[in-house]
Amino acid sequence: MGQVTPEVEQRVQQLRQKLQEASYAYYVLDAPIMEDTVYDRLYRELQELESQYPQLISLDSPTQRVGERPATQFTSVRHNIPLYSLENAFNIEEFTAWESRWRRQAPEIDTFEYVCELKIDGNALALTYENGVLVRGATRGDGITGEDITQNVKTIRAIPLRLNMKAPPPVVEVRGEAFLPIEVFEQINQERQQAGEQLFANPRNAAAGTLRQLDSKIVARRKLDFFAYTLHLPAEEQGSRGAGEQVSRGAEENYQLPITQWQSLEFLQQIGFRVNPNRKVCSCLEEVRDYYNYWDTERRNLPYMTDGVVVKINSFALQERLGFTQRFPRWAVALKYPAEEAPTRVESITVQVGRTGALTPVAELNPVQLAGTTVSRATLHNSSRIQELDLHIGDTVIVRKAGEIIPEVVRVLPELRPQDAQRFQMPSNCPVCGQPVIRPAGEAVTRCINTSCEAILKGALIHWASRDALDINGMGEKLVQQLVDKKVVHSVADLYDLTVEQLTSLERMGKKSAEKLVDAIASSKSQPWARVLYALGIRHVGSVNAQTLTEQFRSVDQLAKASAASIEGVYGIGPEIAQSVYQWFTLPANQTLIQRLKAAGLQLATGDRQDVNTTKEGDLPLSGKTFVITGTLPTLKRDEAKELIQKAGGKVTNSVSSKTDYLVVGEDAGSKLEKAQALGIAQLDEAQLLEMLND
């Protein structure tokens, strides 16, 4: 038993308070203030401290209780069978330790099986059927008591109102997860944004908010889905018969009692429930690891969110023998994927300068494992964001990283703020060139306006060579750094004057590599006018806007002479974009850049093919047709399909409407397909689309 210091005691109190607040917000208010992964880490820290200093354990510690009381807006109901939490394992090593623990309780068991199921990131429901009819649907609540939301549950079409059984048992209990498909979630947030409402943070929060709606019509519109994963039959059905014995309920129906988790899932599917198809029986730890690793990558292609794998011992007899701890079943574990949110400490704040001159504060962090990588830096966006967070150097913060997204600080835990924490002030001079910076009225971003600033030039060069712009292979960030630092390049136009001799003078640049880069730069001259416009890096002009503008203004000269009003008159171009483009072309330095690019031979007008009208727009195979793409296509990426359609004269939009002519459908198509079917819109698969393109 260790000696308790005041610092340890204070930390334990802080962790308890924060975890209790998070538990109340999650279970009672349905307004989570903390991601599960963050809660898990703070909970584990408290567990470790209480294990090291057991004299600090108290009855009201979050480690000593299942959960908080449920909300009172709905009728509270007691679960017929408690909904236990699952113990967490955060990697294969921890899973191995879990396996060792249960095997010590059953040392004579040599052969066994696991069932692996994807852990759906939604909300647990407890369903009760009496004589085959759904009579109650309840939230998990604290595992003992939940809320009766039967009317809302009935709107979920994946949940049968009557079991597919001729002579069902008197009572059947089913457990499963209600969730929102990603496509539906995005559509809901789009509608909320248009209505000026606060956006949902993620699909799980949206599902929780939906389930607690008092108006079931709103729930029905949001199209919740459901996967069943646990079946409970009456004791007289399971306990009084031999394992796997056939049950006869009169002459009407016979069925086999499940004796394993796998059979239970099959049975659930037979009686009318959706069961996740991506489940698997594994006979050893190595097979579990292979399943876990496979879905770590493939889960990003699923139409719903999942944050881990639930591993259960397959045999019900072995499950019954192992039993439960105070909080968890000993026969199941949640094998989580690396956290996408985690707590860490801000050690300092630095400032970066981007290609538009924007100054971005960056938090330098105590390194933390996040989404499978070590994160030591996170963006703070701008000074307004720092003020909104009330961020101090030394704060404990929550950092988020999802997929390839740059890590960012999403909130501060002020309860853990040290006394010597310091506020941060944005610099009044550019940290790169030393010139004064400005913050335009009405903007959140502070900017360096020195066009000769090396940071702005480096950003412009990287953007110019990027895949969606001029796509110059071999021109990466390290090379750009050398070109600017050694004063070889002062503008993007200088790239087209580079020689092999100049490049070979740089570090790690041999003659062959230099020749390839010179060829790649020369090849970029053939990129179309729309890509060049995007590559110029005009504020607010993305690749889509650039395409729109070049369809209206067929050459750089036309665009340079256009008024702000005429630019704004282009469909899809707003006043902010129009003013930005207009002002860019009025600057003498930019006019000089355009002249140099013309002299270098870049495409600053639409191609000769369109200019001589060898193919009129109306003669293109998809001219005048509007397409929407949904799901995953067999061979084409969505951007590739979009580009093919546009080149053939078609238009691609993001949402289905009465103006849509065709819906291109791939695997895991979601609500767009349902809407298209309701509107009578024609559907194409990839092969049919390619056939149309070749006509």
Secondary structure, 3 states (H helix, E strand, C coil): CCCCCHHHHHHHHHHHHHHHHHHHHHHCCCCCCCCHHHHHHHHHHHHHHHHHCHHHCCCCCHHHCCCCCCCCCCCEEECCCCCCCCEEECCHHHHHHHHHHHHHHCCCCCCCCEEEEEEECCEEEEEEEECCEEEEEEECCCCCEEEECHHHHCCCCCCCCECCCCCCCCEEEEEEEEECCHHHHHHHHHHHHHCCCCCCCCHHHHHHHHHCCCCHHHHHHCCCEEEEEEEECCHHHHCCCCCCCEEEECCCEEEECCCEHHHHHHHHHHCCCCCCCCCEEECCHHHHHHHHHHHHHHHHHCCCCEEEEEEEECEHHHHHHHCECCCCECCEEEEECCCCEEEEEEEEEEEEECCCCEEEEEEEEEEEEECCEEEEEEECCCHHHHHHHCCEECCEEEEECCCCCCCEEEEECHHHCCCCCEECCCCCECCCCCCEEECCCCCCCCEECCCCCHHHHHHHHHHHHCCCCCCCCCCCHHHHHHHHHCCCCCCHHHHHHCCHHHHHCCCCCCHHHHHHHHHHHHHHHHCCHHHHHHHCCCCCCCHHHHHHHHHHCCEHHHHHHCCHHHHHCCCCCCHHHHHHHHHHHHCHHHHHHHHHHHHHCCCCECCHHHHCCCCCHHHCCCCCCEEEEECECCCCCHHHHHHHHHHCCCEEECCCCCCCCEEEECECCCHHHHHHHHHCCEEECHHHHHHHHHC
